[in-house]
Amino acid sequence: MASITTRHFLKTASTLLAGLVLAACGKSEPPPPPAAAAPEPVASAPAPAARVYVVGTDAAYAPFESQDEKGEIVGFDIDVVKAVAAKAGVEVKFVNTPWEGIFNALNQGDRDLLVSAVTITEERKQTMDFTDPYFDAQQLIAVKDDSKVAKFNDLKKLKVGVQTGTTGDEAVTK
């Protein structure tokens, strides 16, 4: 192997030396441009993998998003995202994300988008973009027919169950 390396070195050095000698003896005209060498075939790189958009959702709010008996995330919001992704020719992966951390996951780049019946508010519009609304959400409280609750103020002395950090939470704490 050493002789191949030595032979290659001597051949290269001889060629360079001959080139220098010829350049020293030649006219001062600029040399013609070197002939373009035929490009060597290059192995084609594999096509980059299609990007998969990671979608955060709190799958605890049926019928918008929930988990079926197989643990698959399903629901109205999920169907909307799947339809948009199919139309756009992109892939999505749904990741069940607790509501309490869903916005942080988006802001930190752990999720590419969210779908979780997120109500559009002025405060939220300051830190994230929204699609055009596809569902008109309102805050309602259901009570039994014989309930003593007749108006919103009747709730002030009662305990009302809401999910922390939601617009439902905001509505009852005002």
Backbone torsions as a table, in degrees:
resi	resn	phi	psi	omega
1	MET	NA	-32.8	178.9
2	ALA	-64.2	-37.5	-179.7
3	SER	-66.5	-34.3	177.2
4	ILE	-66.3	-42.9	179.1
5	THR	-65.5	-43.4	178.8
6	THR	-64.5	-45.5	179.3
7	ARG	-59.4	-44.5	179.9
8	HIS	-63.0	-42.8	179.4
9	PHE	-62.5	-46.3	-179.2
10	LEU	-63.0	-40.9	179.5
11	LYS	-63.0	-45.1	-180.0
12	THR	-66.0	-44.0	179.8
13	ALA	-63.7	-40.4	178.9
14	SER	-63.3	-42.7	179.6
15	THR	-63.1	-44.5	179.2
16	LEU	-64.5	-42.5	-180.0
17	LEU	-63.4	-43.7	178.5
18	ALA	-62.6	-39.2	177.8
19	GLY	-63.4	-40.7	179.3
20	LEU	-67.1	-41.3	179.2
21	VAL	-62.9	-46.0	179.8
22	LEU	-64.6	-37.9	179.4
23	ALA	-65.9	-36.8	-179.9
24	ALA	-70.2	-30.0	-178.1
25	CYS	-90.7	-13.3	-174.0
26	GLY	-80.9	176.0	176.9
27	LYS	-71.3	170.3	-179.4
28	SER	-87.3	8.3	177.2
29	GLU	-70.2	148.2	178.4
30	PRO	-66.9	141.5	-179.8
31	PRO	-67.6	152.5	177.1
32	PRO	-65.5	153.3	-179.9
33	PRO	-62.7	144.0	-179.4
34	PRO	-64.8	147.5	177.8
35	ALA	-65.9	139.7	-179.9
36	ALA	-68.6	127.0	177.9
37	ALA	-77.2	145.7	177.0
38	ALA	-64.7	130.3	-179.2
39	PRO	-64.7	140.4	177.6
40	GLU	-76.5	140.6	178.7
41	PRO	-62.7	136.7	-179.7
42	VAL	-113.1	134.8	177.1
43	ALA	-63.3	130.2	-179.3
44	SER	-72.5	136.6	-180.0
45	ALA	-73.7	148.0	177.3
46	PRO	-64.9	147.7	179.1
47	ALA	-60.3	140.4	179.6
48	PRO	-62.6	147.3	179.6
49	ALA	-65.3	142.1	178.5
50	ALA	-63.6	139.7	179.8
51	ARG	-70.3	137.9	175.9
52	VAL	-108.6	121.3	179.3
53	TYR	-82.6	127.1	-178.9
54	VAL	-91.0	119.8	-175.3
55	VAL	-108.0	119.2	176.7
56	GLY	-86.0	136.7	177.3
57	THR	-151.6	141.1	174.0
58	ASP	-93.7	95.9	-171.8
59	ALA	-77.4	57.5	-179.3
60	ALA	-137.4	29.4	-173.6
61	TYR	-140.4	63.6	177.9
62	ALA	-62.7	144.7	7.7
63	PRO	-90.7	5.2	-177.1
64	PHE	-74.3	-48.0	176.2
65	GLU	-153.9	132.7	177.7
66	SER	-161.0	180.0	177.4
67	GLN	-111.4	135.8	177.6
68	ASP	-82.4	-175.0	-176.8
69	GLU	-64.3	-19.2	177.5
70	LYS	-91.8	-1.9	-178.3
71	GLY	86.9	3.0	178.4
72	GLU	-75.8	141.3	177.6
73	ILE	-81.5	125.1	-176.1
74	VAL	-135.4	168.1	174.0
75	GLY	138.0	176.2	-177.4
76	PHE	-59.0	-51.4	179.4
77	ASP	-60.2	-38.9	-179.1
78	ILE	-64.5	-43.1	178.1
79	ASP	-62.1	-39.2	178.7
80	VAL	-62.4	-48.4	-179.0
81	VAL	-63.6	-41.7	179.0
82	LYS	-61.9	-40.5	179.6
83	ALA	-66.0	-42.7	178.3
84	VAL	-64.7	-43.2	180.0
85	ALA	-62.7	-42.3	179.2
86	ALA	-63.1	-42.4	179.4
87	LYS	-65.0	-37.5	-179.2
88	ALA	-82.8	-12.0	-179.5
89	GLY	73.5	32.8	178.9
90	VAL	-120.6	164.0	178.4
91	GLU	-104.1	147.6	176.3
92	VAL	-129.5	150.5	175.9
93	LYS	-129.7	122.6	-179.6
94	PHE	-88.7	132.9	179.0
95	VAL	-124.5	119.8	178.1
96	ASN	-65.1	121.1	-173.7
97	THR	-130.3	121.8	179.6
98	PRO	-55.9	139.0	-177.4
99	TRP	-53.0	-39.5	-176.1
100	GLU	-59.6	-24.3	-178.3
101	GLY	-118.5	7.9	-172.0
102	ILE	-66.0	-39.7	-178.8
103	PHE	-73.7	-35.9	175.4
104	ASN	-63.7	-39.0	179.1
105	ALA	-61.3	-37.9	177.3
106	LEU	-69.5	-49.1	-176.9
107	ASN	-63.4	-30.7	-179.7
108	GLN	-86.3	-3.6	179.0
109	GLY	84.9	7.7	177.3
110	ASP	-74.6	-22.1	176.2
111	ARG	-127.0	144.7	178.5
112	ASP	-87.1	-31.0	177.3
113	LEU	-155.9	167.4	-179.9
114	LEU	-122.8	146.9	168.9
115	VAL	-145.1	107.1	-175.4
116	SER	-161.1	46.2	-176.8
117	ALA	49.8	44.2	-178.3
118	VAL	-76.7	117.8	178.1
119	THR	-75.2	136.4	178.5
120	ILE	-79.0	121.8	175.8
121	THR	-127.0	161.1	177.9
122	GLU	-60.8	-40.7	179.6
123	GLU	-62.3	-45.1	-179.5
124	ARG	-67.8	-32.5	179.0
125	LYS	-65.6	-17.5	178.4
126	GLN	-72.4	-24.9	-174.6
127	THR	-120.3	-5.1	-179.5
128	MET	-151.1	158.5	177.2
129	ASP	-96.2	151.1	179.1
130	PHE	-125.0	153.9	169.9
131	THR	-77.1	174.7	169.2
132	ASP	-65.0	143.0	-179.5
133	PRO	-60.7	139.5	175.3
134	TYR	-117.8	3.9	177.0
135	PHE	-151.9	129.8	179.7
136	ASP	-89.3	106.2	-177.5
137	ALA	-94.4	141.7	174.9
138	GLN	-134.8	154.6	177.9
139	GLN	-94.7	121.3	-179.9
140	LEU	-132.8	154.5	173.6
141	ILE	-124.2	128.0	179.1
142	ALA	-95.8	133.9	177.3
143	VAL	-131.8	161.1	177.5
144	LYS	-68.7	157.9	179.7
145	ASP	-57.5	-37.7	-176.9
146	ASP	-91.6	16.6	-178.8
147	SER	-69.8	150.7	176.0
148	LYS	-83.4	-4.6	178.5
149	VAL	-82.9	116.0	179.8
150	ALA	-116.2	-24.8	179.9
151	LYS	-143.1	169.3	-174.3
152	PHE	-58.6	-41.2	-178.7
153	ASN	-61.8	-23.2	177.8
154	ASP	-65.7	-16.1	-179.0
155	LEU	-81.3	-17.7	-173.3
156	LYS	-57.5	-33.2	-178.4
157	LYS	-94.6	5.0	-177.9
158	LEU	-112.5	161.8	173.2
159	LYS	-89.3	130.0	179.6
160	VAL	-120.6	127.5	179.8
161	GLY	-84.5	124.3	177.0
162	VAL	-140.9	165.1	174.8
163	GLN	-89.6	127.7	-178.0
164	THR	-57.6	136.6	175.5
165	GLY	83.1	6.6	179.5
166	THR	-98.5	169.4	175.8
167	THR	-69.3	-22.9	172.3
168	GLY	-65.1	-40.4	175.8
169	ASP	-61.5	-46.5	178.9
170	GLU	-60.4	-40.3	-177.0
171	ALA	-64.4	-41.8	-176.8
172	VAL	-83.8	-17.8	179.5
173	THR	-89.4	-8.2	177.9
174	LYS	-73.6	NA	NA
